[in-house]
């Protein structure tokens, strides 16, 4: 259930992002990398102790802070995503 919720949040994030006027190239790249890493973790049957994935929730929180000023609609989704990642142990 939690993994499905994370996937739904990622979909919502992409929808919100598509409706946003313009996103800084660096932030867009950070979001794409986070998205890729989250999907790899969710689709993996292995333990999530790989250092690449160890800080996904912290990365999500950091991105939400960066988006808060320029893209306030995206910030709550990123914050909730970070919370869900922490709950599933990522």
Secondary structure as UniProt FT lines:
FT   HELIX           2..18
FT   HELIX           25..43
FT   HELIX           51..54
FT   HELIX           56..70
FT   HELIX           72..87
FT   TURN            88..89
//
